[in-house]
């Protein structure tokens, strides 16, 4: 039985009592105002951890990972699919093609001394003998993001050595390639190896590109000549997204909530991004397929995010203009239980003045929704840049406002953040990022619980209303905002 007690609040939050069900019989749902036990309260730590245990078991049974294009990913799809179908959702799993990347040889020699190097995804291959060439580094304080950074330097046939940061790896190697470089080496801008990263896609990759640690950077720059060998292979394969939408609510103001389901090949991906997956899935199960909501909610689980946001990009590309216009906003959840957790919300208004500009109109309001929710829990939230590293990217590219919460990846927690949230200063938010140690044992369960409740809260708020003080553009205002974008 469903009871509606929503009158009197423009942003009433959906309230759901009961727990997720794996049977065909639906548990009873109760709706109430935000002041009562709500959807946020229904999404519990136990419910979230239950999903993470299942995903970890799947990885353990499939070579330790759930990467797109593998049996581990397919088993992850089967698990999420079965959960959603048991809750009454009509689920689709649209298929798409993408490229897999494998590095078979990765070596860097400085006059006979070997230095660890890691091929960035979609790096073109060298020959088996590698590339032997002189080194040209960017001048101090230059980031290699534009040709002017190399003014007066000759990169013809050289190995360009570039610091990490400011722009994407793909841009850095493209700039070097335009200036005639034969290969590029990216030096990490923090302690430790640069052992993951992507050029974006095979078309972007123009010259062999590898990453080295911050510690090895000076030796590489000082070497008159290096031999870089990156024997790589890129192949086409297929993967799937998972899409499930409520049968109730307006389809002219659809709320899309998404998380990527795949891991990297190096590990099980329980924080990245089992945690986001668990939060979106548990919210869907608690909400049910036919809730009394104002706006339809579309739950999305993306494939091949780790291969360059492929699943979400293909999805947005295949939407018609009307379908894009009918999406009111996109909520993205990627890593919400990092080991040295932060409490971050996407900087929709660019108030931090870091990196990329503000998101599309309405992104500032989405940020406020999460900041206020966590603030009510006594948590002061910092902003995090729309840096293009997760699945909101394709949505904001077409003018759809976006936001979400995030607990941090490979960036270091500052002393001020450690004082505010606890944890360890000058250490990565998640030191297990993209490794085989990204396991349930290394998930911060307190952060998982708080952020998981915030995920449910945000989805519930916008399911009831996309207008009001923390609303997003609707109707003609939406058309005008997206036309300007």
C-alpha positions in Angstrom: 0.0 0.0 0.0 1.3 3.5 -0.8 0.2 6.5 1.2 0.9 10.1 0.1 1.7 12.7 2.7 3.5 15.1 0.3 1.3 18.3 0.5 2.9 21.4 1.9 6.4 21.1 0.7 7.7 22.0 -2.8 10.7 19.8 -2.3 9.2 17.0 -0.3 11.4 14.0 -0.1 10.2 10.6 -1.0 10.1 8.4 2.1 10.2 4.7 1.9 10.0 2.2 4.7 11.1 -1.3 4.1 14.2 -2.9 2.6 15.3 -4.1 -0.8 13.6 -7.2 -2.0 14.9 -10.0 -4.2 11.4 -11.6 -4.5 8.6 -10.9 -7.0 6.5 -9.5 -4.1 7.1 -5.8 -3.5 7.5 -4.5 0.1 5.1 -1.8 1.2 6.2 1.8 0.6 5.3 4.8 2.7 5.7 8.4 1.6 6.1 11.4 3.9 7.7 14.8 4.2 11.5 15.4 4.5 11.1 15.8 8.3 10.2 12.1 8.8 12.1 8.9 8.1 12.8 9.3 4.4 14.3 7.7 1.4 17.6 8.8 2.8 16.9 6.8 6.0 15.8 3.8 4.0 19.2 3.5 2.2 21.2 2.0 5.1 24.8 1.0 5.5 23.8 -2.6 5.7 21.9 -2.4 2.4 24.8 -0.8 0.7 27.4 -3.2 2.1 25.3 -6.1 0.9 25.6 -5.0 -2.7 29.4 -4.4 -2.2 29.8 -7.9 -0.9 28.1 -9.3 -4.0 30.3 -7.2 -6.3 33.4 -8.3 -4.5 32.4 -12.0 -4.7 31.8 -11.5 -8.5 35.3 -10.0 -8.9 36.9 -12.8 -6.9 35.2 -15.4 -9.1 36.4 -13.6 -12.3 40.2 -13.0 -12.2 39.9 -10.3 -9.5 38.1 -7.6 -11.5 34.9 -6.5 -13.1 36.4 -4.6 -16.1 34.2 -3.8 -19.1 34.4 -6.5 -21.8 35.1 -9.3 -19.2 33.1 -12.1 -17.6 33.3 -10.2 -14.3 31.5 -7.2 -15.9 28.9 -9.4 -17.4 28.3 -11.0 -14.0 28.0 -7.5 -12.5 25.3 -6.6 -15.1 23.4 -9.8 -14.3 23.4 -9.0 -10.6 22.1 -5.4 -11.0 19.6 -6.5 -13.6 18.2 -9.2 -11.4 17.9 -6.8 -8.5 16.0 -4.2 -10.5 13.7 -6.7 -12.2 12.9 -8.2 -8.8 11.7 -4.7 -7.8 9.4 -4.5 -10.8 11.5 -2.3 -13.1 11.4 -2.8 -16.8 15.1 -2.8 -17.6 17.0 -2.4 -20.8 20.7 -3.2 -21.4 21.7 -1.2 -24.5 24.9 -2.6 -26.1 27.7 -0.5 -27.5 31.2 -1.0 -29.0 34.4 0.2 -27.4 38.1 -0.4 -27.5 40.1 -2.4 -25.1 43.7 -1.6 -24.4 46.6 -3.8 -23.4 50.2 -2.9 -22.7 52.4 -5.9 -23.4 55.8 -4.2 -22.9 56.5 -1.1 -20.8 60.1 -0.1 -20.3 62.1 3.1 -20.0 65.9 3.0 -20.1 68.2 5.9 -19.1 71.6 4.9 -20.3 71.1 1.3 -19.2 69.2 2.2 -16.0 65.6 1.0 -16.0 62.9 3.3 -14.7 59.3 2.1 -14.2 57.0 3.5 -16.8 53.3 2.8 -17.5 51.6 3.1 -20.8 48.6 5.4 -20.8 45.4 3.8 -22.2 45.2 4.1 -26.0 48.9 5.0 -26.3 50.1 4.1 -29.8 52.6 1.3 -29.9 56.3 1.6 -30.4 58.3 -1.1 -32.2 59.7 -4.0 -30.2 63.0 -2.1 -30.1 61.4 1.1 -28.7 62.1 4.7 -29.4 65.6 6.0 -28.6 65.7 9.8 -28.6 66.8 12.9 -26.8 64.7 14.4 -24.0 63.0 17.8 -24.2 61.2 18.9 -21.0 58.8 21.8 -20.6 60.3 24.9 -19.0 59.7 25.4 -15.3 56.1 26.3 -14.5 54.8 25.3 -18.0 52.3 22.5 -18.2 52.6 21.5 -21.9 49.0 22.3 -22.6 49.7 24.6 -25.6 52.5 25.1 -28.1 53.6 28.3 -26.5 54.8 26.3 -23.5 57.6 25.0 -25.6 58.6 28.4 -27.1 62.2 28.2 -28.4 62.5 24.5 -28.0 62.9 21.9 -30.7 60.8 18.8 -30.2 61.4 17.3 -33.6 62.0 13.5 -33.0 62.4 14.0 -29.3 60.7 12.5 -26.2 58.7 15.3 -24.6 58.7 15.2 -20.8 55.6 16.9 -19.4 54.3 17.4 -15.9 50.8 16.1 -15.0 48.1 18.6 -14.4 45.9 21.4 -15.8 44.8 19.7 -19.0 44.2 16.1 -20.0 46.9 13.6 -21.0 45.4 13.5 -24.4 45.9 17.2 -24.9 49.5 17.1 -23.6 50.6 14.4 -26.1 48.7 16.1 -29.0 50.5 19.3 -28.4 53.8 17.5 -28.3 52.9 15.6 -31.4 52.0 18.8 -33.3 55.5 20.0 -32.5 57.1 16.9 -33.9 57.8 14.8 -30.8 58.2 11.1 -31.3 56.8 10.2 -27.8 55.8 11.7 -24.6 56.4 11.0 -20.9 54.1 12.4 -18.2 55.6 13.0 -14.8 53.3 12.6 -11.8 52.6 15.8 -9.9 52.5 14.0 -6.5 54.4 11.2 -4.8 54.1 7.8 -6.4 53.9 6.2 -9.8 51.6 7.5 -12.6 50.3 4.0 -13.2 46.8 4.7 -14.6 45.3 7.2 -17.0 44.0 7.4 -20.5 44.5 9.5 -23.6 40.7 9.3 -24.0 40.3 7.2 -27.1 42.3 5.6 -29.9 41.7 8.5 -32.2 43.2 11.0 -29.7 46.4 8.9 -29.2 49.0 10.1 -31.7 52.4 9.3 -30.1 53.5 6.6 -27.6 52.8 8.1 -24.1 53.8 6.7 -20.7 53.7 7.9 -17.1 56.5 8.0 -14.5 56.6 8.8 -10.8 57.3 12.2 -9.4 60.4 10.7 -7.8 61.8 9.5 -11.2 60.9 12.7 -13.0 64.2 14.5 -12.4 66.3 11.6 -13.6 64.3 11.4 -16.8 64.6 15.1 -17.4 68.4 15.0 -16.8 69.0 12.1 -19.2 70.4 13.3 -22.5 68.7 10.3 -24.2 66.2 7.6 -23.3 64.8 4.5 -24.8 61.1 4.1 -24.4 59.4 0.9 -25.3 55.6 0.7 -25.1 54.3 -2.3 -27.1 50.5 -1.9 -26.9 47.4 -3.3 -28.6 43.9 -1.8 -28.9 41.0 -4.0 -30.0 37.2 -3.5 -30.4 34.7 -5.3 -28.1 31.2 -4.8 -26.8 29.7 -3.8 -23.4 26.3 -2.8 -22.0 24.7 -0.1 -20.0 21.7 -0.8 -17.7 18.7 1.6 -17.8 15.7 1.4 -15.6 13.0 4.0 -15.2 10.0 4.5 -12.9 6.6 4.0 -14.6 5.3 7.0 -12.7 6.2 10.7 -12.8 6.4 13.2 -15.6 8.6 12.2 -18.5 9.1 15.9 -19.4 11.3 16.4 -16.3 13.2 13.2 -16.0 15.7 12.9 -13.1 18.6 10.7 -14.3 20.8 9.2 -11.6 23.9 7.2 -12.7 27.0 5.4 -11.6 29.6 3.4 -13.6 29.5 -0.3 -13.0 32.9 -1.4 -14.4 36.2 -1.6 -12.5 39.7 -1.2 -13.9 41.4 -4.5 -14.9 43.8 -4.1 -12.0 41.3 -4.7 -9.2 37.7 -5.4 -8.1 36.7 -1.7 -8.0 34.7 -1.8 -4.8 35.1 1.9 -4.0 35.6 2.8 -7.6 32.8 2.3 -8.3 31.0 -0.3 -6.4 30.0 2.3 -3.8 28.3 4.6 -6.3 26.6 1.6 -7.9 25.4 0.3 -4.6 23.9 3.7 -3.6 22.1 4.2 -6.9 20.9 0.6 -6.9 19.7 0.6 -3.3 17.9 3.9 -3.9 16.1 2.3 -6.8 15.1 -0.7 -4.8 13.8 1.3 -1.9 11.9 3.7 -4.2 10.3 0.9 -6.2 9.3 1.0 -9.9 6.0 2.8 -9.4 6.4 5.4 -6.6 4.1 8.4 -6.1 6.5 11.0 -7.6 6.1 14.1 -9.6 9.0 13.4 -12.0 10.1 10.1 -13.5 13.4 8.8 -12.2 15.8 7.0 -14.6 18.5 4.9 -13.0 21.6 4.3 -15.1 24.6 2.0 -14.6 27.3 2.8 -17.1 29.8 0.4 -18.8 33.3 1.2 -19.9 33.7 4.4 -17.9 37.2 3.4 -17.2 37.9 3.2 -20.9 37.0 6.9 -21.4 33.4 7.4 -20.3 32.3 5.3 -23.2 28.9 4.0 -22.0 27.6 7.3 -20.9 28.9 9.1 -24.0 27.3 6.5 -26.3 24.0 6.9 -24.4 23.9 10.7 -24.6 24.9 10.6 -28.3 22.0 8.3 -29.1 19.4 10.5 -27.4 17.2 12.6 -29.7 17.0 16.3 -29.2 13.6 15.9 -27.5 14.9 13.2 -25.2 17.8 15.4 -24.1 15.4 18.3 -23.5 13.2 16.1 -21.3 16.1 15.3 -19.0 15.8 17.9 -16.2 19.2 17.0 -14.6 21.8 14.3 -14.1 23.1 13.1 -10.7 26.5 11.3 -10.8 27.9 9.1 -8.1 31.4 7.9 -8.5 33.4 6.8 -5.4 31.6 7.7 -2.2 33.5 5.5 0.4 37.1 6.4 -0.1 39.6 5.0 2.5 40.7 8.5 3.6 37.4 10.0 2.7 36.5 13.6 1.9 33.1 15.1 1.6 32.9 16.8 -1.8 30.2 18.0 -4.1 30.7 18.9 -7.7 31.3 22.7 -7.9 28.3 23.6 -10.0 28.8 27.4 -9.7 32.6 27.4 -10.0 32.8 29.3 -6.7 36.2 27.6 -6.1 37.6 29.0 -9.3 39.5 25.8 -9.9 39.9 24.1 -13.3 36.8 23.9 -15.5 34.1 26.6 -15.5 30.6 26.3 -13.9 28.3 23.6 -15.0 25.1 24.2 -17.1 22.4 26.4 -15.5 21.0 24.6 -12.5 24.2 22.8 -11.6 24.7 25.4 -8.8 21.4 24.5 -7.3 22.2 20.8 -7.4 25.4 21.6 -5.5 23.5 23.4 -2.9 21.1 20.5 -2.4 24.0 18.2 -1.4 25.9 20.8 0.6 22.7 21.6 2.6 21.9 17.9 3.1 25.4 17.0 4.4 25.5 20.3 6.4 22.4 19.2 8.2 24.4 16.1 9.3 27.1 18.4 10.6 29.4 17.9 7.6 31.0 20.9 6.0 31.4 20.1 2.3 34.1 21.2 -0.1 33.7 21.7 -3.8 35.3 19.4 -6.5 35.9 20.5 -10.0 34.0 19.3 -13.0 37.3 18.0 -14.4 35.7 15.6 -16.9 36.9 12.4 -15.2 33.4 10.8 -14.7 30.1 10.2 -16.4 28.6 13.7 -15.9 30.9 14.8 -18.8 28.7 13.9 -21.7 25.6 15.4 -20.0 27.1 18.8 -19.2 28.5 18.8 -22.8 24.9 19.0 -24.1 23.8 21.5 -21.5 22.1 19.2 -18.9 22.8 20.4 -15.4 24.6 17.9 -13.2 25.9 17.3 -9.7 26.6 14.7 -7.1 28.8 13.8 -4.1 32.3 12.3 -4.2 34.7 11.1 -1.5 37.9 11.7 -3.5 40.3 9.7 -5.6 44.1 10.1 -6.1 44.3 13.7 -4.9 45.8 14.4 -1.5 43.7 15.5 1.5 44.8 18.8 2.8 45.6 19.6 6.4 42.5 21.8 6.6 40.3 18.9 5.3 41.8 16.4 7.7 41.1 18.8 10.6 37.5 19.2 9.3 36.7 15.5 8.4 39.4 13.4 10.1 41.7 11.1 8.3 45.3 11.7 7.2 46.6 14.9 5.7 48.9 14.8 2.7 47.7 11.4 1.8 45.5 10.4 -1.1 41.8 10.3 -0.4 42.0 6.7 -1.8 45.5 5.2 -1.8 43.9 2.1 -3.2 42.5 3.8 -6.3 42.8 1.6 -9.4 44.7 -1.1 -7.6 43.9 -4.7 -6.4 43.5 -3.2 -2.9 40.2 -1.5 -3.9 38.3 -3.9 -1.7 35.4 -3.7 0.8 38.0 -3.9 3.6 39.3 -0.6 2.5 36.0 1.2 2.2 35.3 3.9 4.8 31.9 2.6 5.9 30.9 5.8 7.8 31.5 7.9 4.6 29.7 5.3 2.6 26.6 5.5 4.9 26.6 9.3 5.0 27.1 9.8 1.3 24.8 6.9 0.4 22.0 8.6 2.3 22.8 11.9 0.5 22.5 10.1 -2.8 19.0 8.9 -1.9 18.1 12.3 -0.5 19.1 14.1 -3.7 17.2 11.7 -5.9 14.2 11.9 -3.7 14.2 15.7 -3.7 14.2 16.1 -7.4 11.8 13.2 -8.0 9.3 15.4 -6.2 10.2 18.8 -7.7 12.8 20.2 -10.0 11.7 23.7 -9.2 12.1 26.0 -6.2 15.2 27.6 -4.6 17.4 24.6 -5.5 15.6 23.8 -8.7 16.8 23.7 -12.3 15.5 25.4 -15.4 12.1 24.1 -16.8 10.0 24.8 -19.9 11.0 27.8 -21.9 13.7 28.7 -19.4 15.3 25.4 -20.0 15.1 25.8 -23.8 16.7 29.2 -23.6 19.5 28.1 -21.2 20.5 25.1 -23.4 20.3 27.2 -26.5 22.8 29.6 -25.0 25.1 26.8 -24.0 
